[in-house]
């Protein structure tokens, strides 16, 4: 009888177990995980299609396609016909969102006249007074000029028309001070920001990526907050030096290697070029920046023969030449906005030190019980931020309130990267419009462009590598702004250097 009764019970348990198994399979968490995996696969697949548009075409099919059905790059630096061509670069700061040929004519010279006979001419740089745009950086051969230093640093200093204010941080005599305390603070901050940015970039290059690069990219170097990470940093660098020395000893350390190391060390000792640009405080560009308006960095890249970007003394001639080259598909334009409105990110919470809390607890709940020197009753806990740091607490609370209300603050983006994206691949005509480059129709197709089509390189100007904590808040106390512009071609020109 007991055996007969046990059979239905076992069947019920098996059914319940099967039901539980099915419920686990089709549970919400399992379906969410499956959906997440599908999304990652879909995103990764689209990224691969974007980076390698021809990956779905078999190699034998791709190799059998004749050149008459392919689209090749129009800017082919390895062609003999383009051997003498140079890449001209011109970078502007403007309040206007669109590039105009007027940029060539509406620029005040911001470099002191070298032929000025006055003794103080070099010490009295000119000030940019007029125009909605002015020139920041110009190169006749950008590829060669940026070989050693791909970036340039600028400090934009505002001043009145009578005397541009450049602070001399090296003097301690108040009678010799050339600017106010607020101007000194603003300019010192701008110079320090640029030095920190250059140092941070060199650190990333020396780390070679990996965990240390990730930690340094977090801002401020999070390795400084941990003893273990600091030890790891020291051991990693020491081990790297030892390995390099051993390899060099085994290989014999040729004179060429020694010269390369010495050249690299000499380059590291050199400083990145930096320009101080004086702007009239009533200049339209500066007024637009400080009044919560607009500001843009405009980039002009020109494939030119002969060079004219910097050497042309006549703005009208240069503008006409740009028009001609643009009609020949030899000009690229790029821009990026330098202003950002965001919730207050620059107001940190008041800092507390743990050792002060410990000292307070020891005295308040220990020593004061044994002996009261008269100060025990008036002691205020260090975690009472409103008492010890009233201004910092008030600023932080105001920022938090503005965050809740959605009040946006104006910020300056102090770093820009210019990327010239160039390909050498020939794409089938059917896929040419999917590769992300502008395809042009040639009036006469011959040689490599027998298909009658070609595609242009792309210039991309951005501040993607700039995290929000690097943005600079704008207010009435700002009289100087840092700006660092980098140029990366990502290609070999094939020219004789």
PyMOL commands that set and color helices and strands:
alter all, ss='L'
color gray80, all
select helices_A, chain A and resi 2-25+28-51+59-64+67-69+80-82+101-104+142-145+174-176+181-207+210-217+222-225+227-251+255-269+284-290+315-327+354-370+385-388+390-405+429-434+447-449+468-470
alter helices_A, ss='H'
color red, helices_A
select strands_A, chain A and resi 70-73+86-94+127-128+133-139+151-159+274-280+296-304+331-337+339-343+408-412+415-421+427-428+439-441+453-455+458-462+472-473+480-488
alter strands_A, ss='S'
color yellow, strands_A
deselect
rebuild
show_as cartoon
